[in-house]
Every structure is written in C-alpha cells, then in structure tokens.
Amino acid sequence: MSLFYQRTKLISGLLLVSYYVLVYILIVQISILKIRYARKEGIMAYQYQNKKGTMYYLHATDVVLKGSNLQKVIYYFAKEPGAKAINDLPNGYEVVENKRTGLPTLRKLR
C-alpha cells in the first residue's frame, strides 16, 4: 500500500469517528434541553427508577381503536419527561418491572 492510501484511510477513519462523537454530543445536549424545558414548564411526571438505576417518566395518550370509535388511554414510560407526562399513577394500576430488561410497565391491580 502506498503512503498516500494509508494516510487517506487514516484521515477518513478519524473523520468518521469525529462525526459519531459530534452526533452523540448533540443527542446528549438535546436530551438535557428537553429535561430543562420540562422542568421550566413545570411538567412534573410520575417517576420510577428501575433496578438498573435508570429513571423513567409516566406518559399517557388517547388513541382511537380501529373498527370502532372507542377511545382508550394508553400508558407508557419514557426516559425523559414530555408533553404527555402525567403527575400521578392512575387509580387501579401498579408499576411492574420487566425482569430481563428492567423496563417498567403498568398493570391493573388484581
């Protein structure tokens, strides 16, 4: 291999690594800004910390079921508080953590 080819390969590898580092930094910064915005707007979501130490926030959204015009509320956890975050755990539900992944979910009380 020629010296020119080796240098070109090294430079392209460094550019690729620096690109991935910049993208990662931007993703982290966006996440921090979302959390700051949620705190500034006063969005206080129900929080759950799983066994791995990751904090999750409870959200709710209304969906219309296909085939009928019934509306149903869907509850889900996200790693960052968003616009659809809710403050309290819904009545009649409890938080259950997946043993393998640590992802929290809601289930109705038995």
N, C-alpha and C positions, 0 to 999 in steps of 0.2 A: 504494500500500500504506500501511496505517496504521502508525503508530509502534508500537502495541501488537503487531501482527502481526510486525513486524521484530524487536522485542525477544524475542518468544516464539520465533521461528525461531532467533535467535542463541543463546538460552539452551538450547534443545533440542539444538542442534549442539554446544555446549560440554559438555552432559551426556553426549552420545553419545561424544565424544572422551575425556572423563574416564573413562567406563565402559571403553572399549577400553584405555586406559592402565592402569587397575587390573587388568583381566584379564591383560594382558601381564605386569605385575609379579607377579601371583600365579603365573602359569605359570613364570616365571623362578625364583621362590622355591621352588616345588615341585621343580623340576629340581635346584636347589642342595641341597635337603634330601635328595633321592634319592641324590645323589652322596656327600654326607656320611654318610648311613646306610650305603651300600655300603662306604665306607672304614672306618667304625666297626666294621662286622660282619666286616671282613677279606676282603671279596669282591674278589679281585684278578683281573680278567678280562684275557684276551689283548687287547692294544690295537693298533690300526692307525690311522695318520694318513694321510689321503689327500692328493692333490696340492693341494687347496684349503686344507689345514691343519685340517680337521675330524677330531676323534678319534672312532673307532668301537670298540666293545667286542664281542667274540665271545660268542654265546649258543648253546645247544643245547637242543632239546626233543624228546621222544619222541612220535611220532604213530602211530596205528593206521590202516593203509590200509583203505579201503572195499572190500568184496567179499572180503577175506581178513583173517585175524587177524595178519598180519605187522606187526611193529613196525619203524619206521625212525627214525633220528635225523636231525633237520633242524637245520642250522647257519644262523645268521643274525647280521648285525651290527646293533647299535643304538647310538644316540648317547650313551646312558647305561648304566652297568652295572646289571644287575638281578639278581634271584634266580637266574635260569637262566644266569648268566655262567659261562664256563669259563676255566680258567687257561692252558691250552696249546693250540696249534694241533694238530688231530688228525693222527695219522700218515697219510701218503699224500695230504695235501691241501696246497694252496698258496693264497695270497691273490691275487686278481686284481681290479684296479680297473676299473670301467666308464669308458671314455674320455670319454664325454659328461657323465655325471652325477657321477662320482667315487665312486660307491657301491661299497664293497668286497664281494666275494663269494668263496666258497670253491669250488675245483675240484680234482678228483683229479689227482694228478701223472701225467704221461704217460710 
